[in-house]
Amino acid sequence: MKKPTPIMKIETWSLQHIIDLAIKEEINSDPIGQRPPVSTNFLKSTSILSSIVDGYGLGALILRDITEEAAKNTEFEEANYLARQIYTKNRYLVIDGGHRIRALVAFYMGKLAVDGKSLMDMANDFDLNQIEVPVIIFTCDASQTSEVFRRINTTTPVNFMEMVMSDDVTPVLKDIRSLVKYYEEYDNVTHKIFSSTFNEKSNKQISDCFRGDPNPRRKWDEWIAIAIIKTIGKGNVDAGQAEIEDLANNVQEVPKSKMQIVKRMLDDALAFKNARGSKYSEGNSSDFAAFMLFWFELYSENNNFVINDFDKFKNAFMSAYSKLSDKKDERFRHIGGDIHDVVTKWFRKNVTSFAQGKVQKICFDLLLEEMNIELTAEGVANIGVTFRDKVRSKSQADREKFLAAQNYQCAIDGCELSLEDSVWAHDTPWSKGGSLEDGAVVRNEHNTNMGSLNLQEFRLVLASRNEIAKPFEFAA
């Protein structure tokens, strides 16, 4: 069904009126769907202010009116209603001009100066009430805001991911952006791999884990979208622009279990970065993309795998990746046609497209070949990886067999134990790769309190506290 045409009106506002609306939060200068700033330093802000002070004006602002009044008796009533559920304090959302408004407010609040002069220093010859700018106000839906921006602003075009993420209503996009950046509207907790720190020397936010500006052109959001697609597809499936747009348009909500897998991948990526002792590379962060490719191929083989020795994994992975990235290497000769070009770009030109699952599989096989391992439990152990049992606990029937062999005694405290109060406990924790056959039947309370201890260690802990008379002597 064809969408209704956005409703547009043009008004003239003074700079003081714009500042007042921004301070009262009637204008949201950084709404959820707006793309991240091209640069995070103050140079652009001071340039904006210099233009105003020198008499060249602020330029037209473009806003979206989300009030009930603006959409009344139009086809945008539902769109504005949904927006107000998210932006409870705001009347207007910035489509273009957010950086300019933020710079203007910072100048008004005394946080920015022009040529060393604050607004207070210019009070006698600079009146914010006398300077007026055109304001273009649209009533439209969330997906049309970036389209409006793209059509009006030809100097800084919007890329496909910025278009996708301009939708601030769809739940799956909330899941994506919530991992990347804090939003007051969500009160969310971001993943630590996307944290950043303000650097006073450069006057900009610096990513803690990636070189370059935080979330450049929504690249971090794109990685989360790719990870969701791979999690749903259980491995390195096609995850290019078409698949991301399909995710945004057709997947209303991602199951929490799937998002936990995405977070698990990010946890491992952070641990891998820490083991390397250096940030992920510039631009497309090809080393991060290669890690994600390798991780999801392991996931496709054993969705419960764990990297339990990141130093060993780092040594094996980076050695293979560095050799394959060497432009003098000739090992790609046997790969013919278009696939050769794409694979070569993956390793040689840092073009980390996820559009073709077939190419990703070839890249993984090349890494595996360079590591000289096979995808078996014994093979991956050589690179610090453990393939875990898919089942974490034994069935009730199997548990009773073991309990009977233990004379219906808890394998920790030696006291009588009923089947109802029993649980299968791994001797080596399952989270660290413990086998399902490596354990015994214990009291549920003990299994909860064991943490990362093995059976014998926990027996000794309880004995030292005089909580059990003697450790259980049955051979588990």
C-alpha positions in Angstrom: 0.0 0.0 0.0 1.3 3.4 -1.0 2.3 5.6 2.0 0.6 9.0 2.4 2.6 12.1 1.3 4.3 13.9 4.2 2.6 17.2 5.2 5.0 20.1 5.1 4.8 23.7 6.5 7.4 26.4 6.8 7.8 28.9 9.7 10.4 31.4 10.8 11.8 31.1 14.3 14.3 33.2 16.2 17.5 31.5 17.6 16.3 32.3 21.1 13.0 30.5 20.5 14.9 27.4 19.1 17.2 27.4 22.2 14.2 27.8 24.6 12.4 24.8 22.9 15.5 22.7 23.1 16.2 23.5 26.7 12.6 22.7 27.6 13.0 19.4 25.6 10.1 20.3 23.3 12.7 19.8 20.5 14.7 16.6 20.6 17.9 17.4 18.8 19.2 13.8 18.9 16.2 11.5 18.4 16.7 7.7 18.3 16.4 7.4 14.6 18.9 10.2 13.7 22.2 9.1 12.3 25.3 9.5 14.5 27.4 12.7 13.9 29.9 12.4 11.1 32.5 13.7 13.6 32.5 13.7 17.4 34.8 16.6 18.0 34.0 20.3 18.5 35.5 21.7 15.3 32.2 21.5 13.4 30.3 23.0 16.4 32.6 26.1 16.5 32.4 26.5 12.7 28.6 26.5 13.0 28.7 29.2 15.7 31.3 31.3 13.7 28.9 31.3 10.7 26.1 32.7 12.9 28.3 35.3 14.6 29.7 36.4 11.2 26.2 37.0 9.9 25.8 34.0 7.6 22.9 32.4 9.6 22.2 28.9 10.8 20.6 27.5 7.7 17.1 25.9 7.5 16.2 23.4 10.2 14.0 20.4 9.4 11.8 19.0 12.1 9.2 16.3 12.5 6.1 17.4 14.4 4.8 14.4 16.5 2.0 16.2 18.4 -1.5 14.9 18.3 -2.7 18.3 16.9 -0.3 18.0 13.9 -1.7 14.6 12.8 -5.3 15.1 13.7 -7.7 13.9 10.9 -4.8 12.8 8.8 -3.3 9.4 7.9 -0.4 10.1 10.3 -2.4 9.9 13.6 -1.2 6.3 14.4 2.4 7.2 13.5 2.4 10.2 15.8 0.7 8.2 18.6 3.5 5.6 18.4 6.1 8.3 18.4 4.7 9.9 21.5 4.9 6.6 23.4 8.6 6.8 22.9 9.3 10.5 23.1 7.0 11.5 26.0 8.6 14.9 26.5 9.0 16.1 23.0 6.9 18.0 20.4 9.5 18.0 17.6 12.1 15.5 16.5 15.1 16.8 14.4 15.4 15.5 10.9 18.3 17.8 9.9 20.0 20.3 12.1 20.6 18.4 15.3 24.3 19.3 15.5 23.5 23.0 14.9 20.9 23.1 17.6 23.2 21.3 20.1 26.0 23.8 19.3 23.7 26.7 19.7 22.5 25.5 23.1 26.1 24.8 24.3 27.0 28.4 23.2 24.0 29.8 25.1 24.9 27.8 28.2 28.5 29.0 28.2 30.0 25.7 27.2 31.4 26.8 23.8 33.1 30.0 22.6 33.8 31.7 19.3 37.3 33.1 18.8 37.7 33.0 22.6 34.5 34.9 23.2 31.5 33.6 25.0 27.9 34.7 24.3 28.1 36.9 27.5 31.1 38.7 25.9 29.0 39.5 22.8 25.8 40.5 24.7 25.9 44.1 23.5 26.1 43.4 19.8 24.6 39.9 19.4 20.9 39.5 20.0 19.5 35.9 19.6 15.9 37.3 19.4 16.8 39.3 16.3 18.3 36.4 14.3 15.6 34.4 12.5 15.9 31.1 10.6 13.5 29.2 8.4 12.1 26.0 10.0 10.6 23.3 7.7 8.2 21.1 9.7 7.0 17.8 8.5 4.2 15.5 9.7 5.2 12.0 8.6 6.0 8.5 9.8 9.2 7.2 11.2 10.4 5.6 8.0 9.9 8.8 6.0 12.3 11.0 8.1 15.5 9.7 6.5 13.8 9.9 3.1 13.1 13.5 3.8 16.7 14.0 4.8 18.1 12.2 1.8 16.1 14.2 -0.7 16.9 17.6 0.9 20.5 17.1 2.0 22.7 16.2 -1.0 26.1 17.0 0.6 26.0 14.2 3.2 24.0 11.4 1.7 22.3 8.8 3.9 23.6 5.2 3.6 21.3 2.2 3.7 21.9 1.4 7.4 21.1 5.0 8.4 17.9 4.6 6.4 17.1 1.3 8.1 17.8 2.7 11.6 15.7 5.8 11.1 12.7 3.7 12.1 12.4 4.3 15.9 9.3 2.2 16.4 10.1 -1.4 15.3 11.1 -3.6 18.3 14.0 -5.5 16.4 15.7 -2.1 15.7 15.4 -1.3 19.4 17.2 -4.6 20.2 19.9 -3.6 17.8 20.5 0.0 18.9 20.1 -0.9 22.6 23.4 -2.8 22.5 25.3 0.0 20.9 24.3 3.3 22.5 22.5 4.5 25.6 19.2 6.1 24.9 17.3 8.1 27.6 14.0 6.8 26.1 15.1 3.2 26.6 17.2 3.6 29.8 19.1 0.6 28.4 22.5 -0.9 29.2 24.9 -1.1 26.2 27.5 -3.8 25.7 30.9 -3.0 27.0 32.6 -3.6 23.6 30.8 -0.4 22.4 31.8 1.8 25.3 33.7 5.1 24.6 35.6 7.7 26.6 35.8 11.4 26.1 39.4 12.5 25.2 40.1 16.1 26.3 43.2 16.4 24.1 41.2 15.7 20.9 37.9 17.0 22.2 36.1 13.9 21.0 34.6 10.6 22.1 37.1 7.8 21.6 35.9 4.2 21.3 37.5 1.9 23.9 37.6 -1.1 21.6 37.6 0.2 18.0 39.9 2.8 16.3 38.0 5.7 14.8 34.8 7.5 15.8 32.2 5.6 17.7 29.6 3.9 15.5 30.7 5.4 12.2 27.8 5.7 9.8 25.8 3.1 11.9 28.5 0.4 11.3 28.1 -1.0 14.9 24.3 -1.3 14.4 25.0 -3.1 11.1 27.2 -5.6 12.9 24.4 -6.4 15.5 21.9 -6.8 12.7 24.3 -9.2 10.9 24.9 -11.1 14.2 21.1 -11.5 14.7 20.7 -12.8 11.2 23.5 -15.3 11.7 22.1 -16.4 15.0 18.6 -17.0 13.5 20.3 -18.8 10.6 22.5 -20.8 12.9 25.7 -19.8 11.2 27.3 -17.9 8.3 24.2 -17.4 6.2 23.8 -14.5 3.7 23.7 -11.3 5.8 24.0 -8.4 3.4 21.9 -5.3 2.8 18.9 -7.2 1.5 18.8 -9.5 4.5 19.2 -6.6 7.0 16.4 -4.7 5.3 14.2 -7.9 5.4 15.0 -8.2 9.1 14.0 -4.7 9.8 10.8 -4.9 7.8 9.5 -8.4 8.6 10.9 -9.5 12.0 8.9 -7.7 14.7 10.8 -9.0 17.7 13.9 -11.2 18.3 13.5 -13.9 20.9 15.5 -13.2 24.1 17.3 -16.5 23.7 18.6 -15.3 20.3 19.7 -12.0 21.7 21.6 -13.9 24.4 23.6 -15.6 21.6 24.4 -12.2 20.1 25.6 -11.0 23.5 27.7 -14.1 23.9 29.5 -13.4 20.6 30.1 -9.8 21.7 31.4 -11.1 25.1 33.9 -13.3 23.3 34.9 -10.5 20.9 35.7 -8.3 23.9 37.7 -11.0 25.5 39.5 -11.6 22.2 40.4 -7.9 22.0 41.7 -7.9 25.5 43.8 -11.0 24.8 45.3 -9.2 21.8 46.0 -6.1 23.8 45.0 -3.8 21.0 41.9 -2.2 19.5 40.1 -3.5 16.4 41.2 -1.9 13.2 40.0 1.3 11.4 37.3 1.6 8.9 35.3 -1.6 8.4 37.3 -3.2 11.3 38.2 -6.2 9.2 39.7 -8.1 12.1 36.4 -7.8 14.1 34.5 -9.0 11.0 36.9 -12.0 10.6 36.5 -12.9 14.2 32.7 -12.8 13.9 32.9 -15.0 10.8 35.0 -17.6 12.6 32.8 -17.4 15.7 29.6 -18.1 13.8 31.1 -21.0 11.9 32.1 -22.6 15.2 28.5 -21.9 16.4 27.1 -23.7 13.4 29.2 -26.8 14.3 28.4 -26.7 18.0 26.1 -24.1 19.3 27.3 -24.6 22.9 31.0 -24.2 22.1 33.2 -22.1 24.5 36.5 -20.3 24.0 38.2 -21.2 27.3 41.7 -20.2 26.5 41.8 -16.8 24.7 45.5 -16.6 24.7 45.8 -19.9 22.8 42.9 -18.9 20.5 44.4 -15.4 19.8 47.8 -16.9 18.9 46.2 -19.5 16.4 43.7 -17.1 14.9 45.9 -14.0 14.4 48.7 -16.1 13.0 46.4 -17.6 10.4 44.6 -14.3 9.7 47.9 -12.3 9.3 49.3 -14.8 6.9 46.1 -14.8 4.7 46.1 -11.0 4.8 49.7 -10.9 3.4 49.3 -9.6 -0.2 52.4 -11.6 -1.3 50.7 -14.9 -0.4 49.6 -16.9 -3.4 47.3 -19.5 -1.8 44.1 -18.1 -3.4 45.2 -19.1 -6.9 43.1 -22.3 -6.8 39.9 -20.4 -6.2 38.5 -19.3 -9.5 36.2 -16.7 -11.0 34.2 -14.1 -9.0 34.6 -16.1 -5.8 38.4 -15.5 -6.0 38.0 -11.8 -6.1 35.6 -11.7 -3.2 37.7 -13.9 -1.0 40.8 -11.9 -1.9 39.0 -8.7 -0.9 38.1 -10.3 2.5 41.7 -10.8 3.4 43.6 -8.4 1.3 41.5 -5.3 0.9 39.5 -5.4 4.2 36.2 -5.4 2.3 34.2 -7.3 4.9 30.9 -7.9 3.1 28.6 -10.5 4.7 26.3 -10.7 1.7 27.5 -14.1 0.6 27.5 -17.0 3.0 29.4 -19.2 0.5 32.3 -16.8 0.5 32.3 -16.7 4.3 32.5 -20.5 4.4 35.5 -20.5 2.0 37.2 -17.8 4.2 36.6 -19.9 7.3 38.0 -23.0 5.6 41.2 -21.1 4.6 41.6 -20.0 8.2 41.1 -23.5 9.5 43.6 -24.9 7.0 46.2 -22.3 8.0 45.6 -23.3 11.7 46.1 -27.0 10.7 43.1 -28.2 12.7 39.9 -30.1 12.0 36.5 -29.4 13.4 36.4 -32.1 16.0 36.4 -31.8 19.8 40.1 -32.7 19.8 40.9 -30.4 17.0 39.4 -27.2 18.4 40.9 -28.0 21.8 44.3 -27.1 20.1 43.2 -23.5 19.6 41.6 -23.1 23.1 38.0 -24.0 22.1 35.8 -26.7 23.7 32.8 -28.2 22.0 30.3 -28.7 24.8 27.6 -31.3 25.1 24.3 -30.1 23.6 22.4 -31.5 26.6 23.4 -29.9 29.9 21.7 -32.5 32.2 20.7 -36.1 32.3 17.1 -37.2 32.1 15.2 -38.1 35.2 15.4 -41.8 34.3 19.2 -41.7 33.8 19.6 -39.6 36.9 17.8 -42.3 39.0 20.2 -44.9 37.6 23.2 -43.0 38.8 21.4 -42.2 42.1 20.7 -45.9 42.7 24.4 -46.7 42.0 25.2 -44.1 44.7 22.9 -45.9 47.2 20.6 -42.9 47.0 23.2 -40.8 48.7 24.3 -37.3 47.6 27.7 -37.4 46.0 28.8 -34.4 48.0 27.5 -34.8 51.6 26.9 -38.5 51.7 23.4 -38.1 53.2 20.2 -39.6 51.9 18.9 -38.0 48.7 15.6 -38.3 47.0 15.2 -38.2 43.2 13.0 -35.1 43.6 15.7 -33.1 45.4 18.5 -34.3 43.1 20.3 -32.8 40.1 23.1 -33.8 37.8 26.3 -31.9 38.7 29.2 -31.6 36.3 32.6 -32.3 37.8 34.1 -29.8 35.3 31.5 -27.0 35.0 29.5 -27.2 31.8 30.3 -23.5 31.1 34.0 -24.5 30.9 33.4 -27.5 28.6 32.5 -30.1 31.1 31.2 -33.4 29.6 27.8 -34.7 30.5 29.4 -38.0 31.5 31.8 -36.2 33.8 29.8 -35.8 37.1 27.5 -37.2 39.7 24.0 -36.8 41.3 24.0 -34.3 44.1 21.5 -32.3 46.2 20.0 -29.4 44.3 21.2 -26.9 46.9 24.8 -28.0 46.5 24.7 -27.7 42.7 23.5 -24.1 43.1 26.3 -23.2 45.5 29.2 -25.0 43.8 29.8 -22.2 41.3 33.0 -23.1 39.3 34.3 -25.6 41.9 34.5 -29.3 41.0 32.9 -32.0 43.2 35.9 -32.8 45.3 36.7 -29.1 45.9 33.2 -28.4 47.0 33.2 -31.4 49.3 36.4 -30.1 51.0 34.9 -26.6 51.3 31.8 -28.0 53.2 34.0 -30.3 55.3 36.2 -27.3 56.3 33.1 -25.4 57.4 31.9 -28.5 59.4 28.7 -28.5 57.2 29.2 -32.2 56.4 30.6 -34.9 58.7 32.9 -36.3 56.0 33.3 -36.1 52.2 31.3 -38.7 50.2 33.5 -41.6 49.4 31.6 -43.1 46.5 33.6 -43.1 43.3 31.6 -40.6 41.1 
